[in-house]
Amino acid sequence: MKPQRTGDVSFWYSDIGGLPARRAPLAGDTTADICIVGAGYTGLWTAYYLKKADPTLKVVVVEKEFAGFGASGRNGGWLSGGFAWNHEKYLTNGKTPTDVRRMVHAMTGTVDEVIRVAEAEGIDADILRTDELMVATNHAQMTRMLDEVEHRQSWGEGPDRVYAIGEGETLARVRIPGAIGAMVVTGVARVQPAKLARGLAAAVERLGVTIAEGTTVTALAPGKVTTDRGTVTAKIVIRATEGFTATFPGLAREWLPINSAQIATEPLPPEVWARIGWEGHEILGDMANAYCYCQRTREGRITVGARGVPYRMGSRIDTMGEPDPVTIERLIAILNKHFPEAAKYGVAHAWCGVIGVPRDWCATVGFDPATGMGFAGGYVGVGVSTSNLSGRTLADLSLGRKTDLATLPWVNHRVRKWEPEPLRWMGVHGMYKLYAMADQREKRPGVGPSKLAKLGAWITGR
Protein backbone atom coordinates (compact mmCIF):
# COMPACT_ATOMS: atom_id res chain seq x y z
CA MET A 1 0.00 0.00 0.00
CA LYS A 2 1.46 3.34 -1.07
CA PRO A 3 0.20 6.76 0.02
CA GLN A 4 -1.56 8.78 -2.64
CA ARG A 5 0.47 11.84 -1.62
CA THR A 6 3.70 12.36 0.28
CA GLY A 7 5.26 15.51 1.64
CA ASP A 8 3.58 18.80 0.67
CA VAL A 9 4.40 19.86 4.27
CA SER A 10 1.51 17.83 5.75
CA PHE A 11 -1.95 16.36 5.26
CA TRP A 12 -3.33 19.12 7.46
CA TYR A 13 -2.71 21.67 4.71
CA SER A 14 -4.36 19.48 2.10
CA ASP A 15 -7.32 19.37 4.48
CA ILE A 16 -7.67 23.16 4.28
CA GLY A 17 -7.17 23.49 0.54
CA GLY A 18 -3.40 23.44 0.14
CA LEU A 19 -0.44 25.54 1.16
CA PRO A 20 -1.24 29.17 1.96
CA ALA A 21 -0.23 32.19 -0.05
CA ARG A 22 2.76 33.79 1.63
CA ARG A 23 2.66 37.09 3.40
CA ALA A 24 5.05 39.79 2.25
CA PRO A 25 8.70 39.45 3.27
CA LEU A 26 10.51 42.01 5.38
CA ALA A 27 10.65 45.26 3.42
CA GLY A 28 14.20 46.29 4.27
CA ASP A 29 15.70 47.53 7.52
CA THR A 30 13.25 48.28 10.33
CA THR A 31 13.00 48.74 14.06
CA ALA A 32 10.76 47.06 16.62
CA ASP A 33 10.35 46.73 20.35
CA ILE A 34 10.50 42.96 20.06
CA CYS A 35 11.60 40.75 17.15
CA ILE A 36 10.55 37.10 17.18
CA VAL A 37 12.30 34.60 14.92
CA GLY A 38 9.96 31.80 13.87
CA ALA A 39 6.21 31.90 13.17
CA GLY A 40 5.23 28.57 14.67
CA TYR A 41 3.16 28.12 17.80
CA THR A 42 5.89 29.41 20.12
CA GLY A 43 6.51 32.61 18.21
CA LEU A 44 2.84 33.27 17.58
CA TRP A 45 1.76 32.66 21.18
CA THR A 46 4.56 34.91 22.41
CA ALA A 47 3.45 37.68 20.04
CA TYR A 48 -0.17 37.22 21.08
CA TYR A 49 0.46 37.59 24.81
CA LEU A 50 2.89 40.46 24.32
CA LYS A 51 0.31 42.48 22.42
CA LYS A 52 -2.42 41.57 24.88
CA ALA A 53 -0.22 42.80 27.73
CA ASP A 54 0.83 46.00 25.94
CA PRO A 55 -0.98 46.89 22.70
CA THR A 56 1.52 49.72 22.05
CA LEU A 57 4.43 47.33 21.50
CA LYS A 58 5.79 47.03 17.98
CA VAL A 59 6.28 43.30 17.44
CA VAL A 60 7.80 41.86 14.28
CA VAL A 61 7.85 38.11 13.55
CA VAL A 62 10.25 36.91 10.84
CA GLU A 63 9.73 33.51 9.24
CA LYS A 64 11.77 31.73 6.58
CA GLU A 65 8.81 29.92 5.02
CA PHE A 66 5.25 30.66 6.20
CA ALA A 67 3.47 30.71 9.56
CA GLY A 68 2.88 27.12 10.64
CA PHE A 69 5.40 25.60 8.22
CA GLY A 70 7.24 23.51 10.84
CA ALA A 71 5.97 21.17 13.53
CA SER A 72 3.09 23.55 14.28
CA GLY A 73 1.48 22.58 10.98
CA ARG A 74 2.55 18.94 10.92
CA ASN A 75 2.02 17.49 14.42
CA GLY A 76 -0.42 14.85 15.63
CA GLY A 77 -2.99 17.31 16.97
CA TRP A 78 -2.61 16.35 20.63
CA LEU A 79 -3.56 19.27 22.87
CA SER A 80 -2.64 17.27 25.96
CA GLY A 81 -1.24 19.59 28.62
CA GLY A 82 1.07 16.69 29.39
CA PHE A 83 4.38 16.73 31.25
CA ALA A 84 6.57 14.57 29.02
CA TRP A 85 9.93 15.26 30.64
CA ASN A 86 11.88 13.91 33.60
CA HIS A 87 10.52 15.68 36.66
CA GLU A 88 13.69 15.17 38.69
CA LYS A 89 15.88 16.92 36.12
CA TYR A 90 14.20 20.22 36.96
CA LEU A 91 15.31 19.97 40.59
CA THR A 92 18.31 22.26 40.06
CA ASN A 93 19.22 25.80 41.11
CA GLY A 94 17.33 25.44 44.36
CA LYS A 95 14.07 24.28 42.77
CA THR A 96 11.94 21.92 44.85
CA PRO A 97 9.38 19.19 44.11
CA THR A 98 6.71 21.76 44.94
CA ASP A 99 8.07 23.99 42.16
CA VAL A 100 7.93 21.10 39.69
CA ARG A 101 4.35 20.36 40.73
CA ARG A 102 3.53 24.01 40.02
CA MET A 103 4.87 23.47 36.53
CA VAL A 104 2.80 20.29 36.12
CA HIS A 105 -0.31 22.26 37.14
CA ALA A 106 0.56 25.12 34.78
CA MET A 107 1.06 22.67 31.92
CA THR A 108 -2.31 21.02 32.57
CA GLY A 109 -3.98 24.44 32.38
CA THR A 110 -2.76 25.07 28.84
CA VAL A 111 -5.61 23.02 27.38
CA ASP A 112 -8.30 25.33 28.73
CA GLU A 113 -6.22 28.39 27.83
CA VAL A 114 -5.76 27.38 24.18
CA ILE A 115 -9.47 26.62 23.88
CA ARG A 116 -10.34 29.95 25.55
CA VAL A 117 -8.23 31.92 23.08
CA ALA A 118 -9.52 29.94 20.10
CA GLU A 119 -13.10 30.74 21.11
CA ALA A 120 -12.32 34.39 21.81
CA GLU A 121 -10.51 34.85 18.48
CA GLY A 122 -12.91 32.80 16.37
CA ILE A 123 -10.31 30.15 15.49
CA ASP A 124 -11.98 27.04 14.06
CA ALA A 125 -9.40 24.29 14.57
CA ASP A 126 -11.65 21.23 14.91
CA ILE A 127 -11.04 21.35 18.67
CA LEU A 128 -12.81 18.55 20.50
CA ARG A 129 -12.48 17.96 24.23
CA THR A 130 -11.80 14.31 24.91
CA ASP A 131 -9.46 11.94 26.80
CA GLU A 132 -6.00 10.63 26.03
CA LEU A 133 -5.84 6.83 25.84
CA MET A 134 -2.48 5.01 26.03
CA VAL A 135 -3.16 1.36 25.28
CA ALA A 136 -1.19 -1.65 26.55
CA THR A 137 -1.18 -4.81 24.43
CA ASN A 138 1.12 -7.08 26.47
CA HIS A 139 2.25 -7.70 30.04
CA ALA A 140 5.35 -5.50 29.81
CA GLN A 141 3.36 -2.57 28.43
CA MET A 142 0.75 -3.04 31.15
CA THR A 143 3.46 -2.93 33.83
CA ARG A 144 4.97 0.20 32.29
CA MET A 145 1.53 1.81 32.05
CA LEU A 146 0.71 1.18 35.72
CA ASP A 147 4.10 2.57 36.73
CA GLU A 148 3.45 5.67 34.62
CA VAL A 149 0.07 6.23 36.26
CA GLU A 150 1.62 5.98 39.71
CA HIS A 151 4.51 8.25 38.72
CA ARG A 152 2.29 10.98 37.31
CA GLN A 153 -0.04 10.89 40.27
CA SER A 154 2.93 11.28 42.61
CA TRP A 155 3.87 14.49 40.78
CA GLY A 156 0.53 16.18 41.18
CA GLU A 157 -1.78 14.71 38.54
CA GLY A 158 -4.59 13.29 40.63
CA PRO A 159 -6.64 10.13 39.98
CA ASP A 160 -9.32 12.27 38.37
CA ARG A 161 -6.72 13.34 35.78
CA VAL A 162 -4.69 10.14 35.25
CA TYR A 163 -5.90 6.60 35.94
CA ALA A 164 -5.76 3.03 34.62
CA ILE A 165 -8.54 0.95 33.11
CA GLY A 166 -8.69 -2.75 32.35
CA GLU A 167 -9.30 -4.80 29.25
CA GLY A 168 -13.09 -4.52 29.19
CA GLU A 169 -13.19 -0.75 29.57
CA THR A 170 -10.42 -0.32 27.02
CA LEU A 171 -12.14 -2.43 24.36
CA ALA A 172 -15.41 -0.64 25.06
CA ARG A 173 -13.68 2.56 23.99
CA VAL A 174 -11.68 1.26 21.02
CA ARG A 175 -11.31 -2.27 19.74
CA ILE A 176 -7.56 -2.56 19.30
CA PRO A 177 -6.58 -6.23 18.91
CA GLY A 178 -4.79 -7.57 21.98
CA ALA A 179 -5.55 -4.57 24.19
CA ILE A 180 -5.48 -5.54 27.88
CA GLY A 181 -5.63 -2.12 29.53
CA ALA A 182 -4.90 1.55 29.12
CA MET A 183 -3.91 4.75 30.86
CA VAL A 184 -6.59 7.43 30.65
CA VAL A 185 -5.67 11.11 30.84
CA THR A 186 -8.65 13.45 31.11
CA GLY A 187 -8.93 17.12 30.22
CA VAL A 188 -7.22 16.96 26.83
CA ALA A 189 -8.38 17.85 23.32
CA ARG A 190 -7.96 16.93 19.68
CA VAL A 191 -7.06 19.72 17.24
CA GLN A 192 -6.37 20.24 13.56
CA PRO A 193 -2.88 21.70 13.92
CA ALA A 194 -2.59 23.69 10.70
CA LYS A 195 -5.96 25.34 11.35
CA LEU A 196 -4.77 26.35 14.82
CA ALA A 197 -1.50 27.76 13.46
CA ARG A 198 -3.15 29.71 10.66
CA GLY A 199 -5.91 31.00 12.92
CA LEU A 200 -3.41 32.13 15.53
CA ALA A 201 -1.33 33.91 12.89
CA ALA A 202 -4.41 35.80 11.71
CA ALA A 203 -5.27 36.70 15.31
CA VAL A 204 -1.87 38.24 16.05
CA GLU A 205 -2.03 40.21 12.80
CA ARG A 206 -5.36 41.67 13.91
CA LEU A 207 -3.59 42.79 17.09
CA GLY A 208 -1.07 44.71 14.97
CA VAL A 209 1.82 42.24 14.79
CA THR A 210 3.82 42.18 11.54
CA ILE A 211 4.56 38.68 10.21
CA ALA A 212 7.26 38.78 7.54
CA GLU A 213 7.28 35.47 5.66
CA GLY A 214 9.82 34.30 3.10
CA THR A 215 12.51 36.01 5.20
CA THR A 216 15.63 34.04 6.09
CA VAL A 217 17.48 34.96 9.27
CA THR A 218 21.25 34.85 8.73
CA ALA A 219 22.46 36.05 12.13
CA LEU A 220 21.16 36.66 15.64
CA ALA A 221 22.76 39.09 18.10
CA PRO A 222 21.65 41.22 21.04
CA GLY A 223 19.48 43.98 19.66
CA LYS A 224 19.72 42.82 16.05
CA VAL A 225 18.27 40.20 13.72
CA THR A 226 19.95 40.08 10.33
CA THR A 227 17.99 38.61 7.42
CA ASP A 228 18.31 38.33 3.65
CA ARG A 229 15.66 41.06 3.39
CA GLY A 230 17.08 43.57 5.82
CA THR A 231 17.92 44.01 9.49
CA VAL A 232 15.49 44.27 12.41
CA THR A 233 16.80 46.34 15.29
CA ALA A 234 14.98 45.50 18.53
CA LYS A 235 15.66 45.76 22.23
CA ILE A 236 14.39 42.20 22.71
CA VAL A 237 15.04 39.24 20.38
CA ILE A 238 13.22 35.92 20.83
CA ARG A 239 14.34 32.72 19.09
CA ALA A 240 11.29 30.49 18.55
CA THR A 241 12.69 27.98 16.08
CA GLU A 242 12.30 24.67 18.03
CA GLY A 243 13.21 21.76 15.70
CA PHE A 244 14.85 24.12 13.18
CA THR A 245 17.26 25.57 15.75
CA ALA A 246 20.04 23.28 14.53
CA THR A 247 20.04 25.04 11.14
CA PHE A 248 21.45 28.24 12.70
CA PRO A 249 25.22 28.77 12.73
CA GLY A 250 26.73 27.52 15.98
CA LEU A 251 23.54 25.82 17.19
CA ALA A 252 23.77 22.41 15.48
CA ARG A 253 24.47 20.72 18.81
CA GLU A 254 21.98 22.73 20.88
CA TRP A 255 18.83 20.71 20.15
CA LEU A 256 18.63 17.71 17.85
CA PRO A 257 16.02 17.78 15.07
CA ILE A 258 14.42 14.38 15.71
CA ASN A 259 12.23 13.14 12.88
CA SER A 260 8.61 12.18 13.38
CA ALA A 261 6.23 11.08 10.63
CA GLN A 262 2.55 10.39 10.07
CA ILE A 263 0.06 8.91 7.67
CA ALA A 264 -3.62 9.70 7.18
CA THR A 265 -6.14 7.24 5.81
CA GLU A 266 -9.02 7.94 3.52
CA PRO A 267 -12.26 8.73 5.39
CA LEU A 268 -13.59 5.42 6.70
CA PRO A 269 -17.24 4.42 6.15
CA PRO A 270 -19.67 4.18 9.09
CA GLU A 271 -19.68 0.38 9.11
CA VAL A 272 -15.91 0.34 9.67
CA TRP A 273 -16.19 2.79 12.54
CA ALA A 274 -18.92 0.62 14.03
CA ARG A 275 -16.40 -2.23 14.24
CA ILE A 276 -13.50 -0.07 15.48
CA GLY A 277 -15.47 1.87 18.07
CA TRP A 278 -13.46 4.93 19.17
CA GLU A 279 -16.67 6.91 19.57
CA GLY A 280 -15.02 9.21 22.13
CA HIS A 281 -12.49 10.44 19.56
CA GLU A 282 -9.74 10.03 22.17
CA ILE A 283 -6.21 11.02 21.20
CA LEU A 284 -4.69 7.58 21.22
CA GLY A 285 -1.29 5.96 21.54
CA ASP A 286 0.30 2.79 22.84
CA MET A 287 2.71 1.89 25.62
CA ALA A 288 5.39 0.44 23.35
CA ASN A 289 8.89 1.79 23.87
CA ALA A 290 8.84 3.05 20.26
CA TYR A 291 5.32 4.37 20.76
CA CYS A 292 2.80 5.66 18.24
CA TYR A 293 0.29 8.52 18.40
CA CYS A 294 -3.04 8.62 16.59
CA GLN A 295 -6.23 10.59 16.23
CA ARG A 296 -9.67 10.18 14.69
CA THR A 297 -10.12 13.28 12.57
CA ARG A 298 -13.12 15.49 11.99
CA GLU A 299 -14.08 13.70 8.77
CA GLY A 300 -13.44 10.16 9.98
CA ARG A 301 -9.85 9.48 8.98
CA ILE A 302 -7.23 7.82 11.16
CA THR A 303 -3.85 9.46 11.47
CA VAL A 304 -0.93 7.39 12.78
CA GLY A 305 2.39 8.88 13.81
CA ALA A 306 5.71 7.46 15.01
CA ARG A 307 9.41 8.23 14.91
CA GLY A 308 10.45 6.15 11.87
CA VAL A 309 14.05 6.97 10.84
CA PRO A 310 14.71 9.15 13.87
CA TYR A 311 17.63 11.38 12.94
CA ARG A 312 19.64 12.46 9.91
CA MET A 313 23.40 12.81 10.05
CA GLY A 314 24.57 16.35 10.65
CA SER A 315 21.18 17.52 11.99
CA ARG A 316 19.77 17.68 8.47
CA ILE A 317 16.12 18.64 7.96
CA ASP A 318 13.56 17.01 5.66
CA THR A 319 12.47 18.63 2.40
CA MET A 320 8.88 19.91 2.54
CA GLY A 321 7.81 17.05 4.81
CA GLU A 322 8.86 14.25 2.45
CA PRO A 323 9.18 11.00 4.47
CA ASP A 324 11.41 8.05 3.59
CA PRO A 325 9.93 4.72 2.37
CA VAL A 326 11.08 2.77 5.46
CA THR A 327 9.19 5.12 7.75
CA ILE A 328 6.05 4.91 5.62
CA GLU A 329 6.16 1.11 5.79
CA ARG A 330 6.47 1.21 9.57
CA LEU A 331 3.51 3.56 9.91
CA ILE A 332 1.33 1.39 7.70
CA ALA A 333 2.33 -1.66 9.76
CA ILE A 334 1.20 0.13 12.94
CA LEU A 335 -2.09 1.09 11.26
CA ASN A 336 -2.70 -2.51 10.19
CA LYS A 337 -1.81 -3.85 13.65
CA HIS A 338 -3.99 -1.53 15.72
CA PHE A 339 -6.78 -0.94 13.21
CA PRO A 340 -7.03 -4.01 10.93
CA GLU A 341 -10.52 -2.93 9.86
CA ALA A 342 -8.93 0.09 8.18
CA ALA A 343 -6.20 -1.90 6.43
CA LYS A 344 -8.09 -2.38 3.18
CA TYR A 345 -8.70 1.32 2.74
CA GLY A 346 -6.18 3.63 1.14
CA VAL A 347 -3.59 5.84 2.78
CA ALA A 348 -4.22 9.34 1.52
CA HIS A 349 -1.10 11.12 2.71
CA ALA A 350 2.27 10.59 4.40
CA TRP A 351 4.46 13.37 5.77
CA CYS A 352 7.14 14.11 8.34
CA GLY A 353 8.73 16.91 10.35
CA VAL A 354 11.20 17.52 13.15
CA ILE A 355 10.93 18.18 16.86
CA GLY A 356 13.58 19.81 19.04
CA VAL A 357 15.32 17.54 21.56
CA PRO A 358 17.77 18.90 24.19
CA ARG A 359 20.54 16.72 25.62
CA ASP A 360 18.49 15.94 28.74
CA TRP A 361 15.16 15.70 26.82
CA CYS A 362 13.67 18.54 28.91
CA ALA A 363 11.92 21.63 27.54
CA THR A 364 13.25 25.09 28.37
CA VAL A 365 12.25 28.74 28.34
CA GLY A 366 15.24 31.06 28.53
CA PHE A 367 15.69 34.81 28.83
CA ASP A 368 18.69 37.01 29.61
CA PRO A 369 17.70 40.53 30.74
CA ALA A 370 21.26 41.74 30.17
CA THR A 371 21.20 40.98 26.45
CA GLY A 372 17.45 41.03 25.83
CA MET A 373 17.66 37.64 24.13
CA GLY A 374 15.24 34.80 24.82
CA PHE A 375 14.23 31.42 23.47
CA ALA A 376 11.91 28.50 24.08
CA GLY A 377 11.61 24.94 22.83
CA GLY A 378 12.91 21.44 23.23
CA TYR A 379 9.36 20.20 23.63
CA VAL A 380 10.17 16.59 22.66
CA GLY A 381 6.87 16.12 20.87
CA VAL A 382 4.33 17.81 23.15
CA GLY A 383 4.54 21.30 21.71
CA VAL A 384 0.87 21.94 20.92
CA SER A 385 0.12 22.72 24.56
CA THR A 386 3.64 23.45 25.82
CA SER A 387 4.17 26.26 23.30
CA ASN A 388 1.24 28.13 24.83
CA LEU A 389 2.87 28.12 28.24
CA SER A 390 6.14 29.14 26.58
CA GLY A 391 4.46 32.10 24.91
CA ARG A 392 2.92 33.33 28.16
CA THR A 393 6.19 32.85 30.02
CA LEU A 394 8.32 34.59 27.39
CA ALA A 395 5.91 37.52 27.39
CA ASP A 396 6.25 37.87 31.16
CA LEU A 397 10.05 37.56 31.04
CA SER A 398 10.39 40.01 28.16
CA LEU A 399 8.29 42.61 29.97
CA GLY A 400 10.08 42.07 33.30
CA ARG A 401 6.92 40.94 35.05
CA LYS A 402 7.42 39.05 38.33
CA THR A 403 4.82 36.33 37.87
CA ASP A 404 4.46 32.70 38.94
CA LEU A 405 5.21 31.63 35.38
CA ALA A 406 8.51 33.52 35.40
CA THR A 407 9.74 31.37 38.31
CA LEU A 408 8.81 27.91 37.02
CA PRO A 409 11.69 25.37 37.05
CA TRP A 410 12.10 25.27 33.29
CA VAL A 411 13.00 28.98 33.10
CA ASN A 412 16.69 29.21 32.21
CA HIS A 413 17.13 25.47 32.67
CA ARG A 414 20.44 24.76 30.91
CA VAL A 415 22.09 21.52 29.79
CA ARG A 416 25.22 20.60 27.90
CA LYS A 417 25.30 20.33 24.13
CA TRP A 418 24.96 17.16 22.11
CA GLU A 419 28.13 15.36 21.07
CA PRO A 420 29.79 16.02 17.69
CA GLU A 421 29.04 13.74 14.76
CA PRO A 422 29.05 10.85 14.28
CA LEU A 423 28.55 10.27 18.01
CA ARG A 424 25.12 11.87 18.23
CA TRP A 425 23.92 10.00 15.13
CA MET A 426 25.16 6.73 16.60
CA GLY A 427 23.59 7.49 19.98
CA VAL A 428 20.12 8.37 18.69
CA HIS A 429 19.97 5.50 16.20
CA GLY A 430 21.32 3.15 18.85
CA MET A 431 18.60 4.22 21.27
CA TYR A 432 15.77 3.58 18.82
CA LYS A 433 17.32 0.27 17.75
CA LEU A 434 17.34 -0.83 21.37
CA TYR A 435 13.74 0.34 21.75
CA ALA A 436 12.74 -1.81 18.77
CA MET A 437 14.59 -4.81 20.19
CA ALA A 438 12.93 -4.26 23.57
CA ASP A 439 9.48 -4.17 21.96
CA GLN A 440 10.19 -7.44 20.19
CA ARG A 441 11.25 -9.13 23.44
CA GLU A 442 8.24 -7.78 25.28
CA LYS A 443 5.86 -9.55 22.90
CA ARG A 444 6.64 -12.85 24.64
CA PRO A 445 3.92 -13.90 27.13
CA GLY A 446 4.57 -12.90 30.72
CA VAL A 447 7.79 -10.99 30.00
CA GLY A 448 8.28 -7.77 31.95
CA PRO A 449 9.69 -4.46 30.66
CA SER A 450 12.97 -5.03 28.83
CA LYS A 451 16.18 -3.55 30.22
CA LEU A 452 17.25 -2.82 26.64
CA ALA A 453 14.91 0.18 26.62
CA LYS A 454 16.52 1.55 29.79
CA LEU A 455 19.94 1.11 28.20
CA GLY A 456 18.79 3.00 25.10
CA ALA A 457 17.44 5.87 27.21
CA TRP A 458 20.66 5.99 29.25
CA ILE A 459 22.81 6.31 26.10
CA THR A 460 21.10 9.53 25.06
CA GLY A 461 20.29 10.92 28.51
CA ARG A 462 16.55 10.50 28.13
Secondary structure, DSSP 8 states (H G I E B T S, - for coil): ---SEE-SS-HHHHHTTSS--------SSEEEEEEEE--SHHHHHHHHHHHHH-TT--EEEE-SS-TT-SGGGTS--EE-----S-GGGG--TT--HHHHHHHHHHHHTHHHHHHHHHHHHT-----EEEEEEEEE-SHHHHHHHHHHHHHHHHTT--TTTEEEEEHHHHHHHB--TT--EEEEEEEEEE--HHHHHHHHHHHHHHTT-EEE-S--EEEEETTEEEETTEEEEEEEEEE--GGGGGGSTT-TTTSEEEEEEEEEE----HHHHHHHB-TT--EEEE-STT--EEEE-TTS-EEEEE-SS---GGG---STT---HHHHHHHHHHHHHH-GGGTTS-EEEEEEEEEEE-TTS--EEEEETTTTEEEEE--TT-HHHHHHHHHHHHHHHHTT---SGGGSTTBT--------TTHHHHHHHHHHHHHHHHHHHHTSTT----HHHHHHHHHHT-
